[in-house]
Amino acid sequence: MRFHSGEIAVQERAGVRDIAQDVGEGIADHLPPGASDFLQRRQMAVLGTVDNRGHVWASVVTGEPGFIEAIDDRTLRIAVRASSSDPLLRNLATEGLTALFAPDFVSSRRVRVNGRGVIRDGAIFITTEEVYGNCRRYLQERIFVGNREPAAEGQAASASSALSASQQQQISRADTFFIATDKPDRGADVSHKGGNPGFVRVLDQRRLAFPDYNGNSMFNTLGNLTDNPQAGLLFIDFDTGRTLQLTGSASIDWSPERVRTFAGAERVVEFELEQIIDTPEGFPLVAKFRQFSRNNPKL
């Protein structure tokens, strides 16, 4: 079965079950040549992993083209240097559910890989179970133009259970974030959400809300959340390199009254924070903004 119970439940409620079945035909258990070539040209990817308490995290990894390597059609090797504050390496010290999302911000293409990952010989190895490209909408156009000079005095990461004023500001002006979810008996997943700045709303120090726009109809993210509310969010400030990694729980609001408060939304997702890791120099690439996606609903 290509879809699990949570995904099917959301597809049926949204009235797109037939569409999802057709789109799902594109899911493979291996890396087609086009996907392998695409991944090996990337300079960044986002990984979704689960810690030993069941909390889900989204982490960014970067490198020169080739740092993601297809060893064969079922195995990826990722040369990775992660911050000691990032749960990524701890989560993969033993083999665990892992998801990868690799975007091309220029051509608006993206590839997703779901499977099992582990740290071995100083690299992450992912054995693929699901590989597919999907919806290109809501991906803002950016081009990487080099690496950021590290601060003279490195700024340490910090952790807390509430959003500071500056963290709230970064989230409120974001046009992109990444979301990792997990279905314990089926696997992890990671995707992106995009829109015009302001599409993510900070409700208070521990709660966010964001719209779910029309997409590929598979509902991998919302399907996982239906069965397991644990989620990890990643916000990257592409101007400064600061990253915010949030873990907590999420719920889906289908009420028409709530949906109408977000332009273009078909559903609303509310996220409650349990922990945030703030890394001032978490993203070393310099990204030049070019334009917003033409698909972004106007706020």
TIRO-383374 format. One record per residue (C-alpha): residue in three letters; x, y, z; residue number from 1. Coordinates in steps of 0.2 Angstrom, whole numbers, m for minus. Last residue first. Example, Ala and Ser with C-alpha at 12.3 -4.5 7.8 and 13.67 -1.06 7.14 Angstrom:
{type Ser	xx 68	yy m5	zz 36	seq 2}
{type Ala	xx 62	yy m22	zz 39	seq 1}
//
This chain:
{type Leu	xx m10	yy 189	zz 11	seq 299}
{type Lys	xx m8	yy 186	zz m8	seq 298}
{type Pro	xx m8	yy 168	zz m11	seq 297}
{type Asn	xx 10	yy 161	zz m16	seq 296}
{type Asn	xx 9	yy 153	zz m33	seq 295}
{type Arg	xx 20	yy 166	zz m42	seq 294}
{type Ser	xx 34	yy 160	zz m31	seq 293}
{type Phe	xx 43	yy 175	zz m24	seq 292}
{type Gln	xx 58	yy 182	zz m32	seq 291}
{type Arg	xx 77	yy 183	zz m33	seq 290}
{type Phe	xx 84	yy 181	zz m15	seq 289}
{type Lys	xx 103	yy 179	zz m14	seq 288}
{type Ala	xx 108	yy 164	zz m3	seq 287}
{type Val	xx 125	yy 164	zz 6	seq 286}
{type Leu	xx 128	yy 147	zz 13	seq 285}
{type Pro	xx 134	yy 144	zz 31	seq 284}
{type Phe	xx 117	yy 140	zz 39	seq 283}
{type Gly	xx 117	yy 137	zz 58	seq 282}
{type Glu	xx 127	yy 152	zz 62	seq 281}
{type Pro	xx 116	yy 159	zz 75	seq 280}
{type Thr	xx 109	yy 142	zz 81	seq 279}
{type Asp	xx 93	yy 143	zz 91	seq 278}
{type Ile	xx 86	yy 127	zz 97	seq 277}
{type Ile	xx 68	yy 127	zz 102	seq 276}
{type Gln	xx 59	yy 115	zz 113	seq 275}
{type Glu	xx 41	yy 110	zz 117	seq 274}
{type Leu	xx 32	yy 121	zz 105	seq 273}
{type Glu	xx 13	yy 120	zz 100	seq 272}
{type Phe	xx 9	yy 120	zz 81	seq 271}
{type Glu	xx m8	yy 124	zz 73	seq 270}
{type Val	xx m11	yy 119	zz 55	seq 269}
{type Val	xx m25	yy 127	zz 45	seq 268}
{type Arg	xx m34	yy 119	zz 31	seq 267}
{type Glu	xx m38	yy 124	zz 13	seq 266}
{type Ala	xx m29	yy 141	zz 14	seq 265}
{type Gly	xx m28	yy 154	zz 0	seq 264}
{type Ala	xx m29	yy 169	zz 12	seq 263}
{type Phe	xx m29	yy 163	zz 30	seq 262}
{type Thr	xx m44	yy 169	zz 41	seq 261}
{type Arg	xx m56	yy 159	zz 30	seq 260}
{type Val	xx m48	yy 143	zz 36	seq 259}
{type Arg	xx m53	yy 147	zz 54	seq 258}
{type Glu	xx m72	yy 149	zz 50	seq 257}
{type Pro	xx m72	yy 135	zz 38	seq 256}
{type Ser	xx m66	yy 123	zz 52	seq 255}
{type Trp	xx m53	yy 110	zz 46	seq 254}
{type Asp	xx m40	yy 114	zz 60	seq 253}
{type Ile	xx m26	yy 101	zz 59	seq 252}
{type Ser	xx m15	yy 98	zz 75	seq 251}
{type Ala	xx 4	yy 100	zz 78	seq 250}
{type Ser	xx 15	yy 94	zz 92	seq 249}
{type Gly	xx 33	yy 100	zz 97	seq 248}
{type Thr	xx 50	yy 102	zz 90	seq 247}
{type Leu	xx 57	yy 118	zz 84	seq 246}
{type Gln	xx 74	yy 121	zz 75	seq 245}
{type Leu	xx 78	yy 140	zz 72	seq 244}
{type Thr	xx 92	yy 143	zz 61	seq 243}
{type Arg	xx 103	yy 159	zz 59	seq 242}
{type Gly	xx 112	yy 161	zz 43	seq 241}
{type Thr	xx 110	yy 180	zz 42	seq 240}
{type Asp	xx 101	yy 183	zz 26	seq 239}
{type Phe	xx 94	yy 166	zz 23	seq 238}
{type Asp	xx 86	yy 166	zz 40	seq 237}
{type Ile	xx 82	yy 147	zz 41	seq 236}
{type Phe	xx 66	yy 141	zz 50	seq 235}
{type Leu	xx 65	yy 122	zz 54	seq 234}
{type Leu	xx 50	yy 114	zz 61	seq 233}
{type Gly	xx 49	yy 97	zz 69	seq 232}
{type Ala	xx 33	yy 88	zz 72	seq 231}
{type Gln	xx 24	yy 76	zz 84	seq 230}
{type Pro	xx 5	yy 74	zz 81	seq 229}
{type Asn	xx 6	yy 56	zz 76	seq 228}
{type Asp	xx m9	yy 48	zz 67	seq 227}
{type Thr	xx m16	yy 63	zz 59	seq 226}
{type Leu	xx 1	yy 72	zz 59	seq 225}
{type Asn	xx 7	yy 58	zz 47	seq 224}
{type Gly	xx m7	yy 61	zz 35	seq 223}
{type Leu	xx m5	yy 80	zz 37	seq 222}
{type Thr	xx 13	yy 78	zz 31	seq 221}
{type Asn	xx 11	yy 65	zz 18	seq 220}
{type Phe	xx m5	yy 73	zz 11	seq 219}
{type Met	xx m4	yy 65	zz m6	seq 218}
{type Ser	xx m15	yy 79	zz m14	seq 217}
{type Asn	xx 0	yy 87	zz m23	seq 216}
{type Gly	xx m3	yy 104	zz m16	seq 215}
{type Asn	xx m17	yy 116	zz m12	seq 214}
{type Tyr	xx m12	yy 127	zz 3	seq 213}
{type Asp	xx m10	yy 122	zz 21	seq 212}
{type Pro	xx m10	yy 138	zz 31	seq 211}
{type Phe	xx 1	yy 142	zz 46	seq 210}
{type Ala	xx m2	yy 144	zz 65	seq 209}
{type Leu	xx 11	yy 145	zz 79	seq 208}
{type Arg	xx 10	yy 143	zz 97	seq 207}
{type Arg	xx 23	yy 144	zz 112	seq 206}
{type Gln	xx 27	yy 162	zz 115	seq 205}
{type Asp	xx 10	yy 167	zz 108	seq 204}
{type Leu	xx 0	yy 166	zz 92	seq 203}
{type Val	xx 15	yy 168	zz 80	seq 202}
{type Arg	xx 7	yy 168	zz 62	seq 201}
{type Val	xx 16	yy 160	zz 47	seq 200}
{type Phe	xx 10	yy 167	zz 31	seq 199}
{type Gly	xx 18	yy 184	zz 36	seq 198}
{type Pro	xx 31	yy 184	zz 23	seq 197}
{type Asn	xx 23	yy 177	zz 7	seq 196}
{type Gly	xx 21	yy 158	zz 6	seq 195}
{type Gly	xx 31	yy 142	zz 8	seq 194}
{type Lys	xx 30	yy 126	zz 17	seq 193}
{type His	xx 43	yy 113	zz 14	seq 192}
{type Ser	xx 44	yy 94	zz 16	seq 191}
{type Val	xx 51	yy 80	zz 28	seq 190}
{type Asp	xx 44	yy 63	zz 31	seq 189}
{type Ala	xx 48	yy 49	zz 44	seq 188}
{type Gly	xx 43	yy 31	zz 42	seq 187}
{type Arg	xx 29	yy 18	zz 42	seq 186}
{type Asp	xx 27	yy 11	zz 59	seq 185}
{type Pro	xx 31	yy 26	zz 69	seq 184}
{type Lys	xx 22	yy 39	zz 57	seq 183}
{type Asp	xx 34	yy 54	zz 58	seq 182}
{type Thr	xx 34	yy 72	zz 54	seq 181}
{type Ala	xx 47	yy 85	zz 48	seq 180}
{type Ile	xx 42	yy 103	zz 42	seq 179}
{type Phe	xx 53	yy 115	zz 33	seq 178}
{type Phe	xx 51	yy 134	zz 32	seq 177}
{type Thr	xx 49	yy 147	zz 19	seq 176}
{type Asp	xx 43	yy 165	zz 17	seq 175}
{type Ala	xx 49	yy 170	zz 35	seq 174}
{type Arg	xx 44	yy 187	zz 42	seq 173}
{type Ser	xx 34	yy 181	zz 57	seq 172}
{type Ile	xx 46	yy 167	zz 61	seq 171}
{type Gln	xx 61	yy 179	zz 62	seq 170}
{type Gln	xx 51	yy 191	zz 73	seq 169}
{type Gln	xx 45	yy 178	zz 85	seq 168}
{type Gln	xx 63	yy 172	zz 87	seq 167}
{type Ser	xx 68	yy 190	zz 90	seq 166}
{type Ala	xx 55	yy 192	zz 104	seq 165}
{type Ser	xx 60	yy 175	zz 112	seq 164}
{type Leu	xx 50	yy 160	zz 109	seq 163}
{type Ala	xx 47	yy 148	zz 123	seq 162}
{type Ser	xx 54	yy 131	zz 128	seq 161}
{type Ser	xx 73	yy 136	zz 127	seq 160}
{type Ala	xx 89	yy 131	zz 119	seq 159}
{type Ser	xx 104	yy 141	zz 114	seq 158}
{type Ala	xx 118	yy 139	zz 101	seq 157}
{type Ala	xx 134	yy 147	zz 104	seq 156}
{type Gln	xx 141	yy 162	zz 94	seq 155}
{type Gly	xx 158	yy 160	zz 87	seq 154}
{type Glu	xx 169	yy 175	zz 90	seq 153}
{type Ala	xx 176	yy 181	zz 73	seq 152}
{type Ala	xx 160	yy 177	zz 65	seq 151}
{type Pro	xx 161	yy 164	zz 51	seq 150}
{type Glu	xx 162	yy 171	zz 33	seq 149}
{type Arg	xx 146	yy 165	zz 24	seq 148}
{type Asn	xx 149	yy 153	zz 9	seq 147}
{type Gly	xx 146	yy 157	zz m9	seq 146}
{type Val	xx 132	yy 163	zz m21	seq 145}
{type Phe	xx 118	yy 151	zz m18	seq 144}
{type Ile	xx 103	yy 157	zz m29	seq 143}
{type Arg	xx 85	yy 160	zz m22	seq 142}
{type Glu	xx 68	yy 158	zz m30	seq 141}
{type Gln	xx 54	yy 155	zz m17	seq 140}
{type Leu	xx 46	yy 138	zz m17	seq 139}
{type Tyr	xx 27	yy 140	zz m15	seq 138}
{type Arg	xx 23	yy 127	zz m29	seq 137}
{type Arg	xx 35	yy 114	zz m35	seq 136}
{type Cys	xx 24	yy 99	zz m29	seq 135}
{type Asn	xx 33	yy 82	zz m29	seq 134}
{type Gly	xx 48	yy 72	zz m33	seq 133}
{type Tyr	xx 49	yy 55	zz m27	seq 132}
{type Val	xx 59	yy 42	zz m18	seq 131}
{type Glu	xx 52	yy 30	zz m5	seq 130}
{type Glu	xx 61	yy 16	zz 4	seq 129}
{type Thr	xx 79	yy 22	zz 3	seq 128}
{type Thr	xx 93	yy 17	zz 13	seq 127}
{type Ile	xx 101	yy 32	zz 20	seq 126}
{type Phe	xx 120	yy 33	zz 25	seq 125}
{type Ile	xx 126	yy 48	zz 36	seq 124}
{type Ala	xx 145	yy 51	zz 36	seq 123}
{type Gly	xx 159	yy 50	zz 48	seq 122}
{type Asp	xx 162	yy 31	zz 46	seq 121}
{type Arg	xx 144	yy 27	zz 50	seq 120}
{type Ile	xx 130	yy 38	zz 55	seq 119}
{type Val	xx 113	yy 29	zz 52	seq 118}
{type Gly	xx 98	yy 32	zz 41	seq 117}
{type Arg	xx 82	yy 23	zz 37	seq 116}
{type Gly	xx 70	yy 28	zz 23	seq 115}
{type Asn	xx 61	yy 42	zz 15	seq 114}
{type Val	xx 68	yy 52	zz 0	seq 113}
{type Arg	xx 61	yy 68	zz m6	seq 112}
{type Val	xx 66	yy 77	zz m22	seq 111}
{type Arg	xx 63	yy 96	zz m26	seq 110}
{type Arg	xx 62	yy 107	zz m41	seq 109}
{type Ser	xx 58	yy 125	zz m41	seq 108}
{type Ser	xx 71	yy 128	zz m55	seq 107}
{type Val	xx 81	yy 141	zz m45	seq 106}
{type Phe	xx 77	yy 135	zz m27	seq 105}
{type Asp	xx 82	yy 117	zz m31	seq 104}
{type Pro	xx 76	yy 108	zz m15	seq 103}
{type Ala	xx 82	yy 92	zz m7	seq 102}
{type Phe	xx 71	yy 84	zz 7	seq 101}
{type Leu	xx 77	yy 69	zz 16	seq 100}
{type Ala	xx 68	yy 58	zz 28	seq 99}
{type Thr	xx 75	yy 46	zz 42	seq 98}
{type Leu	xx 68	yy 32	zz 53	seq 97}
{type Gly	xx 82	yy 26	zz 63	seq 96}
{type Glu	xx 99	yy 16	zz 64	seq 95}
{type Thr	xx 109	yy 20	zz 79	seq 94}
{type Ala	xx 119	yy 36	zz 81	seq 93}
{type Leu	xx 106	yy 43	zz 70	seq 92}
{type Asn	xx 97	yy 53	zz 83	seq 91}
{type Arg	xx 113	yy 59	zz 91	seq 90}
{type Leu	xx 119	yy 65	zz 74	seq 89}
{type Leu	xx 104	yy 75	zz 70	seq 88}
{type Pro	xx 100	yy 82	zz 88	seq 87}
{type Asp	xx 109	yy 99	zz 83	seq 86}
{type Ser	xx 119	yy 107	zz 97	seq 85}
{type Ser	xx 135	yy 98	zz 92	seq 84}
{type Ser	xx 133	yy 107	zz 75	seq 83}
{type Ala	xx 133	yy 96	zz 60	seq 82}
{type Arg	xx 147	yy 92	zz 48	seq 81}
{type Val	xx 140	yy 80	zz 35	seq 80}
{type Ala	xx 146	yy 70	zz 21	seq 79}
{type Ile	xx 130	yy 62	zz 15	seq 78}
{type Arg	xx 130	yy 44	zz 8	seq 77}
{type Leu	xx 114	yy 39	zz m1	seq 76}
{type Thr	xx 109	yy 20	zz m4	seq 75}
{type Arg	xx 96	yy 11	zz m14	seq 74}
{type Asp	xx 101	yy 15	zz m32	seq 73}
{type Asp	xx 119	yy 14	zz m28	seq 72}
{type Ile	xx 132	yy 24	zz m18	seq 71}
{type Ala	xx 122	yy 40	zz m23	seq 70}
{type Glu	xx 132	yy 54	zz m16	seq 69}
{type Ile	xx 126	yy 70	zz m6	seq 68}
{type Phe	xx 142	yy 80	zz m3	seq 67}
{type Gly	xx 144	yy 80	zz m22	seq 66}
{type Pro	xx 140	yy 98	zz m24	seq 65}
{type Glu	xx 149	yy 107	zz m10	seq 64}
{type Gly	xx 141	yy 106	zz 7	seq 63}
{type Thr	xx 126	yy 109	zz 17	seq 62}
{type Val	xx 115	yy 100	zz 30	seq 61}
{type Val	xx 99	yy 107	zz 38	seq 60}
{type Ser	xx 90	yy 98	zz 52	seq 59}
{type Ala	xx 71	yy 95	zz 55	seq 58}
{type Trp	xx 67	yy 86	zz 72	seq 57}
{type Val	xx 54	yy 75	zz 78	seq 56}
{type His	xx 52	yy 70	zz 96	seq 55}
{type Gly	xx 49	yy 52	zz 100	seq 54}
{type Arg	xx 59	yy 52	zz 116	seq 53}
{type Asn	xx 74	yy 43	zz 108	seq 52}
{type Asp	xx 75	yy 57	zz 95	seq 51}
{type Val	xx 67	yy 56	zz 78	seq 50}
{type Thr	xx 74	yy 62	zz 61	seq 49}
{type Gly	xx 70	yy 73	zz 47	seq 48}
{type Leu	xx 84	yy 79	zz 36	seq 47}
{type Val	xx 85	yy 95	zz 26	seq 46}
{type Ala	xx 96	yy 96	zz 10	seq 45}
{type Met	xx 109	yy 109	zz 4	seq 44}
{type Gln	xx 122	yy 111	zz m9	seq 43}
{type Arg	xx 113	yy 100	zz m22	seq 42}
{type Arg	xx 121	yy 93	zz m38	seq 41}
{type Gln	xx 122	yy 75	zz m31	seq 40}
{type Leu	xx 104	yy 75	zz m27	seq 39}
{type Phe	xx 98	yy 80	zz m45	seq 38}
{type Asp	xx 110	yy 66	zz m53	seq 37}
{type Ser	xx 103	yy 53	zz m41	seq 36}
{type Ala	xx 85	yy 59	zz m44	seq 35}
{type Gly	xx 87	yy 58	zz m63	seq 34}
{type Pro	xx 95	yy 41	zz m62	seq 33}
{type Pro	xx 80	yy 34	zz m53	seq 32}
{type Leu	xx 84	yy 31	zz m34	seq 31}
{type His	xx 75	yy 16	zz m27	seq 30}
{type Asp	xx 58	yy 12	zz m18	seq 29}
{type Ala	xx 48	yy 22	zz m31	seq 28}
{type Ile	xx 34	yy 34	zz m29	seq 27}
{type Gly	xx 27	yy 41	zz m46	seq 26}
{type Glu	xx 11	yy 30	zz m45	seq 25}
{type Gly	xx 7	yy 40	zz m29	seq 24}
{type Val	xx 1	yy 54	zz m41	seq 23}
{type Asp	xx m13	yy 43	zz m48	seq 22}
{type Gln	xx m18	yy 37	zz m31	seq 21}
{type Ala	xx m18	yy 54	zz m24	seq 20}
{type Ile	xx m30	yy 61	zz m38	seq 19}
{type Asp	xx m42	yy 47	zz m34	seq 18}
{type Arg	xx m42	yy 51	zz m15	seq 17}
{type Val	xx m44	yy 69	zz m18	seq 16}
{type Gly	xx m60	yy 73	zz m8	seq 15}
{type Ala	xx m51	yy 83	zz 6	seq 14}
{type Arg	xx m59	yy 71	zz 19	seq 13}
{type Glu	xx m54	yy 56	zz 8	seq 12}
{type Gln	xx m36	yy 62	zz 6	seq 11}
{type Val	xx m35	yy 66	zz 25	seq 10}
{type Ala	xx m40	yy 48	zz 30	seq 9}
{type Ile	xx m29	yy 40	zz 16	seq 8}
{type Glu	xx m14	yy 49	zz 23	seq 7}
{type Gly	xx m18	yy 44	zz 41	seq 6}
{type Ser	xx m21	yy 26	zz 36	seq 5}
{type His	xx m5	yy 23	zz 26	seq 4}
{type Phe	xx m2	yy 27	zz 8	seq 3}
{type Arg	xx 7	yy 17	zz m5	seq 2}
{type Met	xx 0	yy 0	zz 0	seq 1}
//
